[in-house]
């Protein structure tokens, strides 16, 4: 019988921290998952320096849980909640975000080999969840990955990636992005008050996207993943016209309503002469954590059939899982952990790498 959540937390409470308290009382345990005899969780610390100091604690936590009855394998990942920050500036010049885009055609982003758009025809299909977990899965395979949240009106990647610090701008023009879980991250959500709505018309949306693409110091990247808003509007149009977009990954649930809108997204990329690299079926199956029963809540196989119909690769079936939701809410993507969801994202990442797409 696998160890329960309470038993595992009780074991972690007995591990003292160098500066007082324990892992549980200090709220450092994140994304705890139990899969039969396998246990995985994340220890969240303040920064990279704290992570180095906490390595003995991480090892002690792994050993303590491994000693519990019913546990055969333990995975403990340590992550810094505040991503690697730039050296503090004596004075950070103000940087205005938004405004009309600068004229001109498509530009190549310095240092970025490939740009992949993650798109959907409608909201609610888990596109941002796929973007964040795919970015982490690619980074785990040794790729240099950037992640751009282009959903200007509804930025969710800061929460999912566990970043909240405002990026620095040492000269008032260049934006220094954040780092989390091996991924370089940028989002409009890091530049504006999180409690305020971004009420912008099309030109300001296009200007903000252009800034985040061309003024961010992305560094050397194998792939930049762009999480697009749902639909076929100004942001999608700007990305296709203003960048050397490698191609798009279309995310949909299997149900007919989602597929109708996914077809519109596919048609948009075709009209703009940008390739659709493949389709991804998200929320493909739900596995009950209590009985292990499998339920196809949104149907099954619809995205695979659509991929075959239009002649593009079917890239992955991704599960609807509680661990994915919990990991996203905690700022630690499920792809960092172990289990069926992490394996599914690792398989998607491997297919993109093997196919030369990432």
Secondary structure, DSSP 8 states (H G I E B T S, - for coil): ----HHHHHHHHHTSB-TTSSBTTTTT-EEEEEEETTEEEEEEEESSHHHHHHTHHHHHHHHHHHHTSTT--EEEEEEEESS-------SS-------S-----S-B--TTEEEEEEEE-SSSSS-HHHHHHHHHHHHHHTT--EEEEE--STT--HHHHHT-----B-TTSS-BB-EEETTEEEEEGGGTS-TTS-----HHHHHHHHHHHHHTB---SEEEEEEE--SSSSHHHHHHHHHB---EEEEEE-SSHHHHHHHHHHHHHHHHTT--EEEEEE-S--EE-TTT--EE-TT-SSHHHHHHHHHT--EEEE--B-HHHHHHHHHT--GGGS-SHHHHHHHHHHHHHHHTT--
